[in-house]
Amino acid sequence: MGVEQVRTKQGKEAARGLHRSTAAEERKVEAQKGSDLAKGADRVEERSRSSDGKGAGEKQAPRSKRH
């Protein structure tokens, strides 16, 4: 949830804190890795492939056509 969508002051502070800690963790991992982490759809594909060697698209069962 984005910070602007939170209704309470405590919620906004918590969302900002989570955003900051996540960004710091990402910078730490990127520094250890030596390169940037993939973003967006590339990240989903990378994470999916690393778990079992198949990409996200390969895991989707084909739909049968029904008329």
N, C-alpha and C positions, 0 to 999 in steps of 0.2 A: 504494500500500500504506500502511496506517495505521501510525503509530509503534508502537502496541501489538502489531502483528503481526510486527514485526521481531525476530529472535532475538538478534542480537549488539549489543554496546554501540556499536560503530562504525556499524552500520546504523541504530540508533535516533538517533544524533547526526546522521547524514546525512539521515534522514527529517525530523527537526525543522528542520534547516537549510533543506531544500527547502521545507517548509511556510512557514517565515518569509519566505524570499525570494519565494515565490509571492504571499504576502499583501502584501508590500511592493510588488511589481510591480503587483498589482491596485489598490492604493491610488493609486499613481502614475498609472496609466491613467485611473482614475476621476476624479482631480483634473484631468488634462488634458482629459478629455471633458466634465467639468462635471456628470456624473450617474453614478449607480451602474451597474455592469455587470449584465446579466441573469444570473440564477442558474438552475441545474438545467436542466429541459426547455426553459425560455425561452431559455437560452443556446445550447443545441443548435440550436434553431429559428433564432435570430438569426444564428449562425455559418453555418448551412447556407444561409440565404437570401442572406447577403451574398456568398457565393461565386458564385452563378449566378442569383439572383433567384427560385429555387424553394425552397419549404420542404421540410423533411425528409420530411414525409408525402407530398408531391407526387412525390418521387423514388422512392418505393417502387413497384415493379411490382405490379400486381394479381395475386393468386394465382388460378389457375383451380381450380375445384372438381373434385375427383376423388372418385369413389365406388367 
